[in-house]
Amino acid sequence: MSAERSFSVSGVRNGSLVSIRWVEGKLDGDPPTVDLIEEEVELALTNREDMLVYDHYLDDLIRKCQSYPLADPAVTYYIVTRVIDTIRECQFSPRNLLELTDANLSDR
């Protein structure tokens, strides 16, 4: 049996300390930040024609996904780093988690 895949990010958003945890496709943490992350995915999925919200890199990551984007740790991590103003700490399990995903961040 393989180990549980997870990551956590803590930092500052809008002047407040926040923490987000992703475990096997499920987000947990600061409720307004989790809501914003989910909204970012919905915007990316529905507004590909609107250049004000279009993010080419995020769109590429989403296209590589085999399932819902937040099920992929690389897509979720990318969005988390866009939403949190200052990242203070990140932890990944396994340590090479982002290298093992469909939407590999090594293309960045």
C-alpha positions as CSV (number, residue, x, y, z in Angstrom):
1,M,0.0,0.0,0.0
2,S,1.4,3.4,-0.9
3,A,1.7,6.3,1.6
4,E,-0.9,9.0,1.7
5,R,-0.1,11.9,-0.6
6,S,-0.4,15.3,1.1
7,F,1.0,18.8,1.3
8,S,0.5,21.7,3.6
9,V,1.2,25.4,3.1
10,S,1.2,28.2,5.8
11,G,1.6,31.8,5.2
12,V,-0.1,35.2,5.2
13,R,-3.2,36.2,3.2
14,N,-4.8,39.6,3.5
15,G,-2.7,40.2,6.7
16,S,-3.9,37.0,8.4
17,L,-2.0,33.8,9.1
18,V,-3.5,31.0,7.1
19,S,-2.8,27.3,6.7
20,I,-4.0,25.0,3.9
21,R,-3.7,21.2,3.8
22,W,-4.3,19.0,0.8
23,V,-4.7,15.3,1.4
24,E,-5.5,12.9,-1.5
25,G,-7.5,15.6,-3.3
26,K,-9.3,17.1,-0.3
27,L,-8.6,20.6,0.8
28,D,-8.8,21.7,4.4
29,G,-7.8,24.9,6.3
30,D,-8.8,28.5,6.5
31,P,-12.4,28.5,5.1
32,P,-12.2,31.8,3.1
33,T,-8.9,30.7,1.5
34,V,-10.2,27.2,0.6
35,D,-13.3,28.9,-0.9
36,L,-11.0,31.2,-3.0
37,I,-8.9,28.3,-4.2
38,E,-12.1,26.5,-5.3
39,E,-13.3,29.6,-7.0
40,E,-10.0,30.1,-8.9
41,V,-10.4,26.6,-10.3
42,E,-14.0,27.3,-11.4
43,L,-12.9,30.6,-13.1
44,A,-10.1,28.8,-14.9
45,L,-12.5,26.1,-16.1
46,T,-15.3,28.4,-17.3
47,N,-13.5,31.6,-18.4
48,R,-10.9,30.5,-20.9
49,E,-12.0,33.2,-23.3
50,D,-11.7,36.1,-20.8
51,M,-8.1,37.4,-20.9
52,L,-8.6,39.2,-17.6
53,V,-8.8,35.9,-15.7
54,Y,-7.0,33.6,-18.1
55,D,-3.8,32.1,-16.8
56,H,-2.0,30.2,-19.6
57,Y,0.1,28.1,-17.2
58,L,-2.9,27.1,-15.1
59,D,-4.8,26.3,-18.2
60,D,-2.0,24.0,-19.3
61,L,-1.9,22.3,-15.9
62,I,-5.6,21.7,-15.9
63,R,-5.5,20.3,-19.5
64,K,-3.0,17.7,-18.3
65,C,-5.2,16.5,-15.4
66,Q,-7.0,13.2,-15.7
67,S,-9.6,14.3,-13.2
68,Y,-11.0,17.3,-11.3
69,P,-8.1,19.8,-11.0
70,L,-8.0,20.0,-7.2
71,A,-7.5,16.2,-7.2
72,D,-4.0,16.9,-8.6
73,P,-1.5,18.2,-6.1
74,A,0.5,20.2,-8.7
75,V,-2.6,22.2,-9.8
76,T,-3.7,22.7,-6.3
77,Y,-0.3,23.8,-5.1
78,Y,0.0,26.3,-8.0
79,I,-3.3,27.9,-7.1
80,V,-2.5,27.9,-3.4
81,T,0.7,29.8,-4.1
82,R,-1.3,32.4,-6.2
83,V,-3.9,32.9,-3.4
84,I,-1.6,33.1,-0.4
85,D,0.3,36.4,-0.4
86,T,3.4,35.2,1.5
87,I,4.4,31.6,1.8
88,R,6.1,30.8,5.1
89,E,6.3,27.0,5.1
90,C,5.5,24.1,2.8
91,Q,5.6,20.4,3.6
92,F,5.2,17.6,1.1
93,S,4.6,13.9,1.6
94,P,6.2,12.2,-0.2
95,R,8.9,14.8,-0.6
96,N,8.8,14.5,-4.4
97,L,5.0,14.7,-4.5
98,L,4.9,17.4,-7.2
99,E,7.1,15.3,-9.5
100,L,4.6,12.4,-9.4
101,T,1.6,14.2,-10.8
102,D,-0.1,14.4,-14.2
103,A,0.4,18.2,-14.3
104,N,4.1,18.0,-13.5
105,L,5.5,21.4,-12.4
106,S,8.9,20.6,-13.8
107,D,7.6,22.0,-17.1
108,R,7.5,25.5,-15.5
